[in-house]
Amino acid sequence: MAGHGEAQPMTSGRCGPLTGVAEVPGDKSISHRALILGAMAVGETRITGLLEGQDVLDTGKAMQAFGATVERSGPGEWSVRGVGVGGFREPADVIDCGNSGTGARLIMGSMATTPITATYTGDASLRKRPMGRVTDPLALFGARAFGRAGGRLPMTVVGAADPVPVRYALPVASAQVKSAVLLAGLNTPGETVVIEREPTRDHSEQMLRGFGAELVVETGPEGHVITLVGRPELRPQTVAVPRDPSSAAFPVCAALIVEGSDIRVPGVSQNLTRNGLFLTLVEMGALIDFENPREEGGEPVADLRVRFSPGMKGIEVPPERAPSMIDEYPILAVVAAFAEGRMVMRGVKELRVKESDRIDAMARGLEACGVRVDEDADTLIVHGMGPGGVPGGAVAKTHLDHRIAMSFLVAGMASRAEIGVDDGSPIMTSFPIFEGLMNGLGARVRRG
């Protein structure tokens, strides 16, 4: 797991056409939430298509530590016997969230209104990430948090013995913070209200309703107003996890920039709060067909056919689109490097506090590969070099960030010289089959 072992250098070289079917893993966001809500329900929740990356497995271990029974019955098939809202027991040991900011923040929210104490840690990357954005609103419920300077892990959270409902306006567009507050509201009497000026991914709202919570979303002058009635008895569910659009982004974008490619990526989530990358790519001139649209597990999905797209042009991405594609900007920056003209990505300051400072990581890595990049606190601009125009020949620093690692390995598939990454081990946290899947399509990704 990233940050817990030796670095694994990896290299990617220019390859022939990518062809075939890319079966990407289940959605990470939905996988986390299915485990947590299953643990807070009464009875057995069955999950199919669960992402079995380390991030999600760490969340499953945390739910076990809080008293739920979490068992694997086959590839992607899991069951969770929950303890009910307010039924978490105090864990006997430290909760290790590995590399996952989503896991850490959602788990904190789920226990913050139960009178127990839990201590959290993570890998070197996660220990640098700010947790105050979650612990501040959780304090309004009555929870207390004690951590390192700057609100960083390791951190101990003391749950509220007599939680009070809150009305909280998100200061930043963050599905993680919104979800943590809603999860805390589950074991709080009365109504908990979350207000977001910009819509973020709505998996928590959809899944909470599915598990039987009373939740209403209204749009008004303040933005999206989400009202949750506390103290429900959550009903166990059968959850079919759709394929992760954030993982699909890598084979999709690789096919767009590798000459002659033609691949299919089946069953990818098309949730409107997650599809910003695909909208942006189509606006750039990407050849993507959305076939067989349907609904699976309560989520809209489609099969994607993706072809090499030499006519792509850089555009200005609307800043209001950022919440729907925040994790996809690193790989979009790679596509922009192989497009024509200038690609402007504004409103992306949230990238500064992800697993790494992703604006800086992408800028420095692309510059090392011969691409001109401009940046400021909230903006990333990539000056495209056209199909096959990126020189490459560098080793990018990943800063323990899985998306930085995969983005530069994709870049190496179409650059003139190989591109390496100093550590590909973080890829296991979210996309453990990345190397095998990409090489199965025709890529040349290797270790060492």
C-alpha positions in Angstrom: 0.0 0.0 0.0 1.3 3.5 -0.8 3.4 5.0 1.9 3.8 1.6 3.7 6.4 0.0 1.5 9.2 0.5 -1.0 8.6 2.7 -4.0 7.8 0.9 -7.2 9.1 2.8 -10.3 7.1 2.2 -13.5 7.7 3.2 -17.1 5.3 3.5 -20.1 6.5 3.7 -23.7 4.9 4.6 -27.0 2.6 1.8 -28.2 0.5 0.7 -31.2 -3.3 1.1 -31.3 -5.2 0.3 -28.1 -8.0 -2.2 -28.9 -10.4 -4.4 -27.0 -12.7 -4.1 -24.0 -11.7 -2.3 -20.8 -13.6 -3.7 -17.8 -12.8 -1.0 -15.2 -13.5 -1.6 -11.5 -16.5 -0.5 -9.5 -17.0 3.1 -8.5 -14.9 4.0 -5.5 -17.2 6.7 -4.1 -20.2 4.3 -4.1 -18.1 1.4 -2.7 -17.1 3.5 0.4 -20.7 4.6 1.0 -22.2 1.1 0.6 -19.9 -0.3 3.3 -20.5 2.6 5.7 -24.3 2.6 5.3 -24.5 -1.2 5.3 -22.7 -1.0 8.7 -25.3 1.5 9.9 -28.3 -0.5 8.8 -30.0 -3.3 10.7 -29.5 -6.6 8.9 -27.5 -7.8 6.0 -26.5 -5.6 3.0 -25.2 -7.4 -0.1 -22.9 -5.6 -2.4 -21.8 -6.6 -5.9 -19.1 -4.9 -8.0 -17.4 -3.5 -5.0 -14.0 -1.9 -5.8 -11.4 -4.1 -4.1 -8.7 -1.4 -4.0 -6.9 -0.7 -0.8 -8.8 2.5 -0.1 -12.1 0.6 0.0 -10.7 -2.4 1.9 -9.5 0.0 4.6 -13.0 1.4 5.0 -14.3 -2.2 5.3 -11.8 -2.9 8.1 -12.9 0.3 9.8 -16.5 -0.8 9.8 -15.4 -4.1 11.3 -13.6 -2.2 14.0 -16.8 -0.4 14.8 -18.7 -3.7 15.3 -20.1 -4.6 11.8 -19.5 -7.9 10.2 -17.9 -7.5 6.7 -17.3 -10.6 4.6 -16.2 -11.3 1.1 -18.0 -14.1 -0.8 -16.4 -13.7 -4.2 -14.8 -11.2 -6.6 -16.5 -7.9 -5.9 -19.2 -9.6 -3.8 -19.4 -8.6 -0.1 -21.9 -8.7 2.7 -22.2 -6.3 5.6 -24.2 -7.1 8.8 -24.9 -3.7 10.3 -25.3 -2.6 13.9 -27.9 0.1 13.3 -27.7 3.9 13.5 -26.0 4.8 16.8 -24.8 1.2 17.3 -21.1 1.6 16.7 -18.9 0.3 19.4 -15.6 1.8 20.4 -12.7 0.4 18.3 -10.0 -1.4 20.1 -7.2 -0.1 18.0 -6.2 2.9 15.7 -8.2 3.2 12.5 -5.8 3.2 9.5 -7.4 4.8 6.5 -4.4 4.3 4.3 -4.4 6.7 1.4 -8.1 7.6 1.4 -9.3 11.1 2.3 -12.8 10.0 1.4 -12.7 7.0 3.7 -11.2 9.1 6.6 -13.7 11.9 6.4 -16.8 9.8 5.8 -15.9 7.4 8.7 -15.3 10.3 11.0 -18.8 11.6 10.1 -20.4 8.3 10.7 -19.2 8.0 14.3 -19.1 11.6 15.3 -22.6 11.6 16.9 -22.1 8.3 18.9 -20.5 8.6 22.3 -17.3 6.7 21.5 -13.7 7.6 20.8 -11.6 6.7 17.8 -8.1 7.5 16.7 -7.3 7.8 12.9 -4.1 7.7 11.0 -3.1 7.0 7.3 -0.1 6.9 5.0 2.4 9.7 4.5 0.1 11.3 1.9 -3.0 11.2 3.9 -1.3 12.6 7.0 -0.6 15.8 5.0 -4.2 16.4 4.1 -6.4 18.8 6.1 -9.2 17.3 8.2 -10.4 20.5 9.7 -12.8 21.0 6.9 -14.7 18.0 8.3 -13.9 18.2 12.0 -15.1 21.9 12.1 -18.7 21.1 11.1 -18.7 17.9 13.2 -17.9 20.1 16.2 -21.2 21.8 15.7 -22.9 18.5 16.5 -20.9 18.3 19.8 -18.0 16.1 18.6 -14.4 17.0 19.6 -11.2 16.3 17.6 -7.6 16.4 18.7 -4.9 16.2 16.0 -1.6 17.5 14.7 -1.1 21.1 13.8 -3.2 22.2 10.9 -5.9 19.6 11.7 -3.9 16.7 10.3 -3.7 13.0 11.2 -3.1 11.2 13.4 -6.3 12.5 15.1 -8.6 11.4 17.8 -12.3 12.1 17.5 -14.6 12.0 20.6 -18.2 11.5 19.5 -21.0 13.7 20.9 -22.9 12.1 23.8 -25.9 14.5 23.2 -25.6 15.6 19.5 -27.6 18.6 18.3 -28.8 19.0 14.7 -27.0 21.6 12.6 -27.6 23.8 9.6 -24.3 24.0 7.7 -23.4 25.9 4.5 -20.4 24.3 2.8 -17.6 26.8 2.5 -16.1 24.8 -0.4 -17.7 22.5 -2.9 -16.9 19.1 -1.3 -18.9 15.9 -1.5 -16.7 14.5 1.3 -17.6 17.3 3.7 -21.3 17.2 2.7 -21.4 13.4 3.2 -19.6 13.5 6.6 -22.2 16.0 7.9 -25.1 14.0 6.6 -23.7 10.8 8.1 -23.3 12.6 11.4 -26.9 13.8 11.1 -28.2 10.2 11.0 -27.7 9.7 14.8 -28.9 13.2 15.6 -32.4 14.1 16.7 -34.3 16.5 14.5 -33.3 17.8 11.1 -29.8 18.3 9.8 -29.5 20.7 6.9 -26.6 21.0 4.5 -26.4 23.9 2.0 -24.1 23.7 -1.1 -23.8 26.6 -3.5 -22.4 24.3 -6.2 -23.8 20.8 -6.7 -21.3 18.0 -5.9 -21.6 14.3 -6.5 -24.9 13.1 -5.0 -24.1 9.4 -4.3 -24.7 10.0 -0.5 -28.1 11.5 -1.0 -29.2 8.7 -3.4 -27.9 5.9 -1.2 -29.3 7.4 2.0 -32.8 7.4 0.4 -32.2 3.9 -0.8 -31.4 2.7 2.7 -34.6 4.3 4.0 -33.5 7.7 5.4 -35.9 10.6 5.0 -34.0 13.1 2.9 -35.2 16.1 0.8 -33.2 18.2 -1.7 -34.5 21.6 -2.7 -33.1 24.3 -4.9 -33.4 27.9 -3.7 -31.6 31.2 -3.5 -28.9 29.7 -1.3 -28.3 26.8 -3.7 -29.0 23.1 -3.0 -30.6 22.7 0.4 -30.4 19.1 1.7 -32.5 18.2 4.7 -32.1 14.9 6.6 -34.4 13.7 9.4 -32.3 12.0 12.1 -32.6 8.7 13.9 -34.0 6.5 11.1 -33.8 2.8 11.1 -31.8 2.1 8.0 -32.9 -0.9 5.9 -30.3 -3.3 4.5 -30.0 -3.2 0.7 -28.7 -5.0 -2.3 -26.2 -2.6 -3.9 -24.9 -3.1 -7.4 -21.9 -0.8 -7.8 -21.5 0.7 -11.3 -18.1 1.1 -12.9 -16.1 4.0 -11.8 -16.0 7.0 -14.2 -12.7 8.1 -12.6 -11.1 4.8 -13.4 -12.6 4.7 -16.9 -11.0 8.1 -17.5 -7.6 6.4 -18.0 -8.3 3.9 -20.7 -10.7 6.4 -22.4 -8.1 9.2 -22.5 -5.3 6.8 -23.5 -7.4 5.7 -26.5 -8.0 9.3 -27.5 -4.3 10.1 -27.8 -2.8 6.8 -29.1 -2.9 6.6 -32.9 -5.4 4.1 -34.3 -7.0 3.1 -31.0 -10.6 1.9 -30.8 -11.8 0.5 -27.5 -15.0 -0.1 -25.6 -15.6 0.6 -21.9 -18.8 -1.0 -20.7 -21.2 0.0 -17.9 -19.6 3.4 -16.9 -21.6 5.6 -14.5 -23.1 8.6 -16.2 -24.2 10.3 -13.0 -24.7 14.0 -13.8 -22.5 15.0 -10.9 -19.6 12.8 -12.2 -19.6 13.2 -16.0 -17.8 16.5 -16.4 -14.8 14.9 -18.0 -16.8 13.2 -20.7 -18.6 16.4 -21.5 -15.3 18.3 -21.7 -13.7 15.7 -23.9 -16.6 15.8 -26.4 -16.4 19.6 -26.5 -12.7 19.2 -27.4 -13.6 17.0 -30.3 -13.1 13.6 -28.8 -14.7 10.6 -30.6 -16.7 9.1 -27.8 -20.0 7.3 -28.4 -22.4 6.7 -25.5 -24.1 3.4 -26.3 -26.9 1.4 -24.6 -27.8 4.0 -21.9 -29.6 2.3 -19.0 -29.9 2.3 -15.2 -28.0 -0.1 -12.9 -28.1 0.0 -9.1 -30.0 3.3 -9.2 -27.3 5.0 -11.3 -27.4 5.9 -15.0 -24.7 4.0 -17.0 -23.6 3.6 -20.6 -21.2 1.7 -22.7 -18.5 3.9 -24.2 -16.8 3.4 -27.6 -13.7 5.5 -27.8 -11.5 6.2 -30.8 -8.2 8.0 -31.5 -9.1 11.7 -31.9 -6.4 13.7 -33.7 -8.7 16.7 -34.1 -9.0 17.6 -30.4 -8.6 21.3 -29.5 -7.9 22.9 -26.2 -10.9 24.8 -24.7 -11.7 26.8 -21.5 -13.4 24.5 -19.1 -16.3 26.2 -17.3 -15.2 26.6 -13.6 -18.6 25.6 -12.4 -18.0 22.1 -13.9 -15.1 21.5 -11.6 -17.0 19.6 -8.9 -18.2 17.0 -11.4 -14.7 16.2 -12.6 -12.3 17.3 -9.8 -10.5 13.9 -9.8 -10.1 13.9 -13.6 -8.1 17.1 -14.1 -4.7 15.3 -14.0 -5.6 13.0 -16.9 -7.4 15.9 -18.7 -4.1 17.8 -18.5 -2.4 14.9 -20.3 -5.0 14.9 -23.1 -4.6 18.7 -23.4 -0.9 18.2 -24.0 -1.7 16.1 -27.1 -4.4 18.4 -28.3 -4.0 21.6 -30.4 -4.0 25.0 -28.7 -4.4 26.2 -25.1 -6.4 24.3 -22.5 -7.6 26.5 -19.6 -8.8 24.9 -16.4 -10.0 27.4 -13.8 -11.7 27.0 -10.5 -9.5 24.0 -9.5 -8.0 25.2 -6.2 -9.4 22.0 -4.6 -6.7 20.1 -6.5 -4.1 21.7 -4.1 -5.4 19.7 -1.2 -5.9 16.2 -2.8 -3.6 13.3 -2.3 -0.9 15.7 -3.5 -0.9 19.3 -4.8 -2.1 18.0 -8.1 -1.8 21.4 -9.9 1.9 21.5 -9.0 2.5 17.8 -9.6 1.0 17.9 -13.1 2.7 21.2 -14.0 6.2 20.0 -13.0 5.8 16.6 -14.6 4.5 18.0 -17.9 7.2 20.6 -18.0 9.8 17.9 -17.5 8.2 16.1 -20.5 8.6 19.3 -22.7 5.1 20.7 -22.3 4.6 24.4 -21.5 2.3 24.9 -18.5 1.0 28.0 -16.7 -0.5 28.0 -13.2 -1.8 30.0 -10.4 -3.5 29.2 -7.1 -6.8 28.3 -8.9 -5.8 27.7 -12.5 -3.9 25.2 -14.7 -3.2 26.1 -18.3 -1.7 23.5 -20.7 -0.3 24.5 -24.1 -1.0 21.6 -26.4 1.6 20.2 -28.7 -0.7 18.2 -31.0 -1.0 14.4 -31.6 2.4 12.7 -31.0 4.0 16.1 -30.2 5.0 15.6 -26.5 8.7 14.8 -26.2 8.5 12.8 -23.0 11.7 11.3 -21.7 11.3 12.2 -18.1 10.5 10.6 -14.7 7.5 12.3 -13.0 7.3 12.6 -9.3 3.9 11.1 -8.1 4.0 12.4 -4.4 2.2 9.2 -3.4 -0.7 10.1 -5.6 -2.4 7.3 -7.6 -3.9 9.7 -10.2 -0.7 11.5 -10.9 1.0 8.1 -11.4 -1.6 6.8 -13.8 -1.8 10.1 -15.7 1.9 10.1 -16.6 1.9 6.4 -17.5 -0.9 7.2 -20.0 1.1 10.1 -21.3 4.0 7.8 -22.0 1.8 5.7 -24.3 1.7 8.5 -26.9 4.9 10.6 -26.2 8.0 10.4 -28.4 10.2 9.0 -25.6 9.2 6.9 -22.6 7.8 8.5 -19.5 8.5 7.0 -16.0 7.0 7.6 -12.6 9.1 7.4 -9.4 6.5 5.4 -7.6 3.5 3.5 -9.1 2.6 1.7 -5.9 -0.2 4.1 -4.9 -2.2 2.9 -8.0 -3.2 -0.1 -5.8 -5.3 2.2 -3.7 -7.9 2.8 -6.4 -7.2 0.9 -9.6 -5.3 -2.3 -8.7 -5.8 -3.8 -12.2 -4.6 -0.7 -14.1 -1.3 -2.2 -15.3 -2.9 -5.5 -16.5 -5.9 -3.8 -18.1 -3.9 -1.3 -20.0 -1.3 -3.8 -21.2 -4.2 -6.1 -22.2 -5.4 -3.3 -24.6 -1.9 -3.0 -26.1 0.0 -0.6 -23.8 3.6 -1.1 -22.8 3.6 -0.4 -19.0 6.3 -2.1 -17.1 7.7 -2.0 -13.6 11.2 -0.8 -12.9 
